[in-house]
């Protein structure tokens, strides 16, 4: 006990680092059990086009749902658990059922009724054009 107290007094921040390590391990375990995580997304605006790129490696097109409701873009990807077969002896199974979900409020200047979507090499790309009424207009002065 005295050695532990001396170590804490010598470096008071070590106890905080130890606590942080324990909490991080706990959250890693919780995340593994739940199987819900996030995925990286880039949203870029160039000229009159808004592009959303989401990294979803390992997902097939039929495992991805994209929707827009009241100006909010929803991207969900779900991979079901593999079925266990009696005749198969599993040596290692790290792939599990996974559910990814992200939501983004889109700028109102873009046409959410006309979204193009493609999935190439694990990257989901969504493209939205600017609404005609949102594009700048030159007004002639008379």
Secondary structure by P-SEA (a helix, b strand, c coil): caaaaaaaaaccaaaaaaaaaaaaaaaaaaaaaaccbbbbbbbbbcccbbbbbbbbcccccccccccccccbbbbbbbbcccccccccccccccccbbbbbbbbbccccccccbbbbbbcccbbbbbbbccccccbbbbbcc
